């Protein structure tokens, strides 16, 4: 009796300990989640997103600067084309006029020569222009020299502009590279600082968690010791150890007598007789059910045997029918074989009587004719 009571006490104590661990232990309540690691992953994700935003902004500023340089270059090219077009128009208006062409006297009537006197009245000494002469050589040479000088000056200015533009482009590109390198250094320094801050914060968090866990363990140990002391004190002063049989029974209102298991000392003779009687009734009921089951199994076996006999008879009849079909098929095949043999004999003896000899086949391909 004392061993069973001690075992019951130990079971209750173990169940209470398991229940307290299940309810009050935070580690079991979160079911294995590593909150510190999850928090560190969230911080790393935020830091990565921040670094990506900074890098995207740097790329956007660099792209905007490149776009500005391209726009400036396009504007410079458009301006240069406009200047060249204007100079070309001015050159044509100055040196390629329609009035100065060879057939201007035919197209422009106002430029036609109207000599005041007839040619018969003029002598050889009045002639000014002779065939093969070039009266405009000096003016044309002067205009050509001016044109060459202007073109040389324009080319020199164009080369100077291109040199200045190239120098400005290289200067802007070098400045952009320096700015990009500086941004990369800033990003690396910021990333390193954030990593160090994250490590310091993680270390502080781990130390705080360790201190909190140690404090919680200390409080749990003190609480468990107090509960164990109260339980031992209660058991020492309870009705169980003071051997009070009446303490196991108490009134349950409308539900009849109730038994307190922690104070129960055993059953009475009436209770034992009632249990034995109920057991005999259960044995009789079990025997009745077993007999009914045997009868059902016997009926089922007889039904299966009848079905098996019917199946065997049906298989026997099927074998007989199959044997008859095979006999008819063999007879039909023999008839077909006789007909085939007769047809083959007809072909060999009556139809194909003049078979070619071997010399008939050897005559082909033996000559060039």
Secondary structure, 3 states (H helix, E strand, C coil): CHHHHHHHHHHHHHHHHHHHHHHHCHHHHCCCCCHHHHHHHHHHHHHHHHHHHHHHHHHHHHHHHHHHHHHHHHHHHHHHHHHHHHHHHHHHHHHCCHHHCCCHHHHCHHHCCCCCCCHHHCCHHHCCCCCCCCCCHHHHHHHHHHHHHHHHHHHHHHHHHHHHHHHHHHHHHHHHHHHHHHHHHHHHHHHHHHHHHHHHHHHHHHHHHHHHHHHHHHHHHHHHHHHHHHHHHHHHHCCCCCCCHHHHEEECHHHCEEECHHHCCCCCHHHHHHHHHHHHHHHHHHHHHHHHHHHHHHHHHHHHHHHHHHHHHHHHHHHHHHHHHHHHHHHHHHHHHHHHHHHHHHHHHHHCCCCCCHHHHHCCCCCCC
